[in-house]
Amino acid sequence: MAEYKGIKGFKVQTVSTDPAASIVATGSWASGGPLNTARRSVGGNGTQTAALASGGFTTTNTGVTELYNGSSWTEVNDMNTARRGPENVGTQTAALTIGGATTTPVANTESWNGTSWTEVNDLNQARGFAAAAGDQTAALFFGGSDPGAAPPGDFENAESWNGTSWTAITNMANKKSIPGGLGTQTAALAVGGVNTVQLANVEFWNGSSWTEIADLNTARYGLGAAGLSTAGLVFSGADGTGNVALTEAFDGTSWTEVADLATTRNDGTNFIGTQSSALYAGGQSPVKAATEEWTAAAAVTTFTTS
């Protein structure tokens, strides 16, 4: 039988490993500049070199907003409503902060233009400690709880934002608070969380319905997250016995444990960066200012020829 080389005049190159899997496996965490205000339950969005952190809890609720430039945080204008447990989406110059809690859950949504916050239309269901995906003009908000209830009242509710207002959409299959959230308005993941006990459950949103997919390796809540539904990263959390530093990467099918955070914690910033370049700041216990940067090594692909 004739070889391809003989027909076309050159050899076929074959990749010896899966480049995407190899890149994530070589990733690691490194220290970044600490927050100016140590806190937990803080909203986060943007990229590793242009991030935003807003709200949270020190010993009281705060509206503090800080911007990260890849090495240090700078305090800018506060949110209009000080709160803990908001969720953020968007970029450093065009963001939303959504929901949260003061003494009770709030429905407030605020829009960030790079300089200041403006109140826009409220959620249909007031709640905090939820998850979010998307951006300033096309967002998704799902799960959450009423922390004043005993035990906390968890939600399966989901809502979609069109740039102007929120619309209730199909509920998740499971009630959960403090899950990790990542992806876009039409392709998102709700990862882990808690509903009486910590969850390993993961649900995928396809723009019209939720589907349960592969579980996390370690059940936990209070996770940070980054990336897309087909290339995601989640990290930190609490597993029911204590805080963890675990990081897991998702390839669209399954979860793989990769390098741990240096600082064990949960309930820090929620949605900053990509699977190969992420950021995590704040958390507990006690409240923390620590920032860590996740970086996957540049692809090094080995070829063989035939």
CORGI-V597607 format. One line per field, one symbol per residue. phi: phi as a letter, one per 40 degrees, with the letter a starting at -180 (. if undefined). burial: + if it has 16 or more other C-alpha atoms within 10 Angstrom, else -. A space follows every 50 residues. Layout:
BEGIN
phi->???
burial->???
END
This chain:
BEGIN
phi->.ccdcccbgacccbccbcdccccccccabbcbccdcbcabfbcaahbcba bbbaghbbbacbbdbbbbbhaacbcbccccbcabgcbbahbcbabbbbgh abcbcbbdbbbbbhbacbcbccccbcabfbaaagacbabbbaghabcccb cdccbbdbbbbbhbacbcbdcccbcabfccbahbcbabbbbghaagbcbb dbbbbbhaabbcbdcdcbcabgccaagbcbababaghbbhbicbbcbbbb bgbabbcbccccbcaagcdbabgbcbabaaaghabcdbbdbbbcbccccb bcbbba
burial->---------------------++++-+++-+++++-++++++++++++++ ++++++++--++++++++----+-+--+++++++++++++++++++++++ ++--++++++++----+----++-+++++++++++++++++++++++--- --+++++++++----+--+-++-++++++++++++++++++++++--+++ +++++----+----++-++++++++++++++++++++++---++++++++ +---+-+++++-++++++++++++++++++++++--++++++++++---- ------
END
